[in-house]
Amino acid sequence: MYTNALLTDLYQLTMMQGLYFEGKHNQACVFDRYYRHNPFNGGYTVVAGLEHLIDYVKNIHFSDDDLAYLKSTGIFKDTFLDYLKRFHFTGSIYAMPEGTVAFPQEVLLRVETTKDESLLLETCMSMIMNHESLIATKARRVRCVAGDDTLMEFGLRRAQGASAGVYGARSAMIGGFNGTSNMLSGAKFGMPVMGTMAHSWVMSFPTELEAFRTYAKHYPNSLILLADTYNTLKQGVPDAITVFREMKEAGTLPSFYGIRLDSGDLAYLSKEAHKMFAAAGFPDAVIAAS
């Protein structure tokens, strides 16, 4: 089985081998990680990725399959591959805690170790810290605009791979989100999981109203109805009001209820929907936007 020891660039390994045969691989080395400029010219960076990075460093080793692959390239000599069999991280890492606000030229992370270890770790460390800090920073910017509103992370289907989806959700929490739709992230990191319904649920029933009533029957305490499948203001919101009114009369309307809007002019539709809810006696109905 291949391991994350191969999650690096070729030149890191060729440099390691060259230094090994020159007797320079065990030279003491210190390297710092920092931003010259904040990503996308932002005002700050929120540090994230440290837990992922620590897990990577603690478990880095070369498996027999890793070594067989390296040998098959014809680049690496047996003596060096024998050395890699015993490879493990022996240095120290100092870092800003996750969630710290950092500015250009500030040291986010410092590694004190040997030259060959620092070379091997550089690529994966960059990948982890860059991606997760980017997501955490964007999440923080959204939180600053949203105030105390609830923010759900819904990025899994748009993530560039499973790892990006799982750790991206975690990074969004570091940036200030309240929960995620990602079940694996919820299980791995103990994060609150959140969600509503999709258009496919509404389209699974003869009418939108029946879809809303059925959902309310099964999930009365998680009552956020997707109101834009057909026509938000002429059908979706009125159907939601009908369900809310029926539940209120039956004494089953939860304290937290509302709709989600997933298309169109969200600012205009949310304002008009709020007016309709207020006029119908439901001024506290939540309007979620995605």
PLY file of the C-alpha trace (Angstrom):
ply
format ascii 1.0
element vertex 290
property float x
property float y
property float z
element edge 289
property int vertex1
property int vertex2
end_header
0.00 0.00 0.00
1.26 3.42 -0.91
1.54 6.00 1.89
1.58 9.78 2.20
5.38 9.67 2.16
4.96 9.82 -1.62
2.75 12.91 -1.33
5.66 15.08 -2.35
7.40 16.35 -5.48
10.03 14.31 -7.29
12.72 16.91 -6.80
12.42 16.69 -3.03
13.38 13.02 -3.19
16.15 13.50 -5.74
17.64 16.28 -3.61
17.39 14.04 -0.56
19.29 11.30 -2.35
21.97 13.68 -3.60
22.50 15.10 -0.11
22.58 11.57 1.31
25.46 10.54 -0.91
27.22 13.84 -0.22
26.92 13.26 3.51
24.89 16.44 3.95
21.45 14.94 4.65
21.78 15.25 8.43
22.72 18.92 8.42
20.68 20.93 10.92
18.00 22.94 9.16
15.42 25.56 10.15
12.75 26.71 7.74
9.94 29.16 8.29
6.58 29.30 6.59
4.95 32.70 6.03
3.00 34.67 3.45
4.64 37.42 1.45
1.16 38.73 0.69
-2.24 37.61 1.91
-4.14 35.40 -0.55
-6.32 37.40 -2.97
-5.03 40.64 -1.41
-7.09 40.08 1.72
-6.44 41.91 4.96
-5.42 38.86 6.96
-5.08 35.07 6.97
-6.73 32.70 9.43
-4.34 29.85 10.21
-5.73 26.33 9.74
-4.45 22.86 8.91
-2.24 22.24 11.92
-4.04 19.12 13.17
-3.95 17.60 9.69
-0.27 18.47 9.39
0.62 16.94 12.76
-1.16 13.71 11.82
0.80 13.61 8.57
4.14 14.20 10.28
3.55 11.65 13.04
2.68 8.90 10.60
5.10 9.54 7.76
7.06 6.44 6.75
7.92 4.57 3.57
6.11 1.29 2.99
7.49 -1.62 0.95
5.19 -0.58 -1.91
6.52 2.99 -1.72
10.10 1.77 -1.93
9.31 -0.66 -4.75
7.76 2.17 -6.75
10.76 4.45 -6.15
13.08 1.66 -7.27
11.00 1.11 -10.43
11.66 4.69 -11.56
15.34 3.87 -12.06
16.30 7.09 -10.28
16.98 5.90 -6.76
19.81 3.65 -5.58
19.36 0.70 -3.23
21.55 2.24 -0.51
19.33 5.31 -0.38
16.15 3.21 -0.43
17.48 1.20 2.52
17.93 4.51 4.32
14.33 5.47 3.58
13.11 2.25 5.23
14.10 3.75 8.58
12.86 7.26 7.82
10.74 9.07 10.40
10.44 12.66 11.55
12.87 13.53 14.35
12.61 17.31 14.56
10.43 19.93 16.22
7.60 22.06 14.84
6.47 25.39 16.26
3.30 26.95 14.91
0.59 29.53 15.44
-2.52 27.87 16.89
-5.30 27.21 14.44
-7.70 30.12 14.24
-4.97 32.70 14.78
-5.16 35.80 12.59
-1.85 36.19 10.77
-0.41 38.95 8.62
2.27 38.99 5.89
5.84 38.23 6.99
4.71 36.70 10.29
6.00 33.16 10.87
3.05 30.75 10.72
5.13 27.65 11.24
8.77 26.84 11.96
10.38 23.44 11.44
13.68 22.56 13.10
15.05 19.26 11.83
17.55 17.74 9.42
17.87 18.89 5.83
16.46 15.71 4.30
13.42 15.66 6.59
12.67 19.29 5.84
12.84 18.65 2.10
10.43 15.73 2.24
7.89 17.57 4.38
7.87 20.88 2.51
5.45 20.05 -0.30
2.74 18.38 1.77
2.99 20.99 4.50
2.47 23.70 1.90
-0.53 21.90 0.45
-2.18 21.40 3.83
-1.59 24.87 5.24
-2.38 26.72 2.01
-5.69 25.01 1.34
-7.04 24.90 4.86
-5.95 28.44 5.75
-7.57 29.67 2.53
-10.92 28.09 3.45
-10.73 29.28 7.06
-9.96 32.82 5.92
-12.89 32.89 3.50
-15.16 31.47 6.21
-14.06 34.19 8.60
-14.83 36.88 6.02
-18.32 35.41 5.60
-18.78 35.29 9.37
-17.84 38.97 9.69
-20.61 39.86 7.25
-23.18 37.41 8.65
-22.96 38.59 12.24
-24.73 36.12 14.53
-26.61 34.33 11.76
-26.17 30.56 11.49
-23.73 29.51 8.76
-23.77 26.03 7.23
-20.78 24.68 5.30
-22.05 22.93 2.16
-18.88 22.57 0.10
-18.44 18.82 -0.30
-19.96 18.50 -3.76
-17.79 21.34 -5.05
-14.57 20.28 -3.34
-11.60 19.18 -5.41
-11.44 15.70 -3.97
-12.39 13.93 -0.76
-9.57 15.29 1.38
-10.37 18.86 0.34
-14.02 18.27 1.20
-13.37 16.74 4.60
-10.69 19.15 5.76
-12.34 22.10 4.04
-15.39 21.57 6.24
-13.17 21.54 9.32
-11.44 24.71 8.16
-14.79 26.46 7.72
-15.56 25.67 11.36
-12.24 27.21 12.39
-13.26 30.31 10.44
-16.52 30.59 12.36
-19.19 28.43 10.70
-21.75 26.65 12.88
-21.86 23.26 11.19
-21.46 21.24 8.01
-23.50 19.04 5.73
-20.49 16.70 5.46
-21.21 13.55 7.46
-17.65 12.24 7.39
-16.29 15.54 8.72
-18.94 15.46 11.43
-17.92 11.95 12.45
-14.14 12.53 12.29
-14.03 15.88 14.03
-17.13 15.95 16.23
-18.64 18.82 14.25
-22.39 19.59 14.21
-24.03 18.32 11.02
-26.78 20.37 9.39
-29.00 20.18 6.35
-32.41 20.81 4.85
-33.83 19.13 1.74
-33.08 19.12 -1.98
-35.23 19.84 -5.02
-35.22 16.10 -5.67
-37.31 15.62 -2.49
-39.92 18.13 -3.64
-40.04 16.56 -7.10
-40.57 13.10 -5.59
-44.19 14.01 -4.74
-47.20 14.94 -6.90
-47.27 18.46 -5.46
-44.94 20.75 -3.59
-47.44 21.03 -0.76
-47.50 17.26 -0.30
-43.69 17.23 -0.28
-43.64 19.89 2.45
-46.31 18.13 4.54
-44.48 14.80 4.31
-41.16 16.34 5.29
-42.81 18.10 8.24
-44.26 14.76 9.33
-40.85 13.07 9.42
-38.71 16.00 10.61
-40.94 18.33 12.62
-38.02 19.68 14.66
-35.82 20.41 11.65
-38.32 22.25 9.56
-36.57 24.21 6.80
-38.51 23.81 3.55
-36.88 24.40 0.16
-39.20 26.95 -1.41
-37.79 27.65 -4.89
-38.35 24.40 -6.81
-41.17 25.81 -8.95
-42.03 29.42 -8.09
-40.75 30.94 -4.88
-43.25 33.73 -4.21
-46.33 32.41 -6.00
-46.09 28.82 -4.81
-43.18 27.93 -2.52
-43.73 30.52 0.20
-47.54 30.14 0.17
-47.18 26.34 0.46
-44.77 26.79 3.36
-47.23 29.15 5.07
-49.96 26.53 4.66
-47.82 23.91 6.39
-46.78 26.29 9.17
-50.40 27.27 9.75
-51.51 23.62 9.92
-48.76 22.79 12.41
-49.53 25.86 14.51
-53.18 24.86 14.73
-52.15 21.34 15.71
-49.71 22.66 18.31
-46.71 21.05 16.57
-44.95 24.06 15.04
-41.38 24.04 16.36
-39.62 27.14 17.63
-37.16 26.92 14.74
-38.77 26.74 11.31
-38.58 28.44 7.92
-37.51 28.09 4.31
-34.39 27.86 2.19
-33.86 29.78 -1.06
-31.41 28.29 -3.52
-31.82 30.33 -6.70
-32.77 33.70 -8.11
-32.24 37.11 -6.54
-31.77 35.97 -2.96
-31.84 39.47 -1.47
-35.12 40.40 -3.18
-36.78 37.01 -2.63
-35.83 36.88 1.05
-37.27 40.34 1.70
-40.50 39.54 -0.12
-40.77 36.17 1.62
-40.31 37.82 5.01
-43.13 40.25 4.23
-45.39 37.35 3.34
-44.49 35.43 6.49
-45.05 38.49 8.69
-48.45 39.15 7.10
-49.43 35.52 7.70
-48.44 35.67 11.37
-45.03 34.03 11.13
-42.56 36.94 11.47
-39.94 34.72 13.14
-39.74 32.24 10.22
-36.12 31.63 9.27
-35.02 32.35 5.70
-31.86 30.45 4.78
-29.98 31.30 1.58
-27.67 29.06 -0.42
0 1
1 2
2 3
3 4
4 5
5 6
6 7
7 8
8 9
9 10
10 11
11 12
12 13
13 14
14 15
15 16
16 17
17 18
18 19
19 20
20 21
21 22
22 23
23 24
24 25
25 26
26 27
27 28
28 29
29 30
30 31
31 32
32 33
33 34
34 35
35 36
36 37
37 38
38 39
39 40
40 41
41 42
42 43
43 44
44 45
45 46
46 47
47 48
48 49
49 50
50 51
51 52
52 53
53 54
54 55
55 56
56 57
57 58
58 59
59 60
60 61
61 62
62 63
63 64
64 65
65 66
66 67
67 68
68 69
69 70
70 71
71 72
72 73
73 74
74 75
75 76
76 77
77 78
78 79
79 80
80 81
81 82
82 83
83 84
84 85
85 86
86 87
87 88
88 89
89 90
90 91
91 92
92 93
93 94
94 95
95 96
96 97
97 98
98 99
99 100
100 101
101 102
102 103
103 104
104 105
105 106
106 107
107 108
108 109
109 110
110 111
111 112
112 113
113 114
114 115
115 116
116 117
117 118
118 119
119 120
120 121
121 122
122 123
123 124
124 125
125 126
126 127
127 128
128 129
129 130
130 131
131 132
132 133
133 134
134 135
135 136
136 137
137 138
138 139
139 140
140 141
141 142
142 143
143 144
144 145
145 146
146 147
147 148
148 149
149 150
150 151
151 152
152 153
153 154
154 155
155 156
156 157
157 158
158 159
159 160
160 161
161 162
162 163
163 164
164 165
165 166
166 167
167 168
168 169
169 170
170 171
171 172
172 173
173 174
174 175
175 176
176 177
177 178
178 179
179 180
180 181
181 182
182 183
183 184
184 185
185 186
186 187
187 188
188 189
189 190
190 191
191 192
192 193
193 194
194 195
195 196
196 197
197 198
198 199
199 200
200 201
201 202
202 203
203 204
204 205
205 206
206 207
207 208
208 209
209 210
210 211
211 212
212 213
213 214
214 215
215 216
216 217
217 218
218 219
219 220
220 221
221 222
222 223
223 224
224 225
225 226
226 227
227 228
228 229
229 230
230 231
231 232
232 233
233 234
234 235
235 236
236 237
237 238
238 239
239 240
240 241
241 242
242 243
243 244
244 245
245 246
246 247
247 248
248 249
249 250
250 251
251 252
252 253
253 254
254 255
255 256
256 257
257 258
258 259
259 260
260 261
261 262
262 263
263 264
264 265
265 266
266 267
267 268
268 269
269 270
270 271
271 272
272 273
273 274
274 275
275 276
276 277
277 278
278 279
279 280
280 281
281 282
282 283
283 284
284 285
285 286
286 287
287 288
288 289
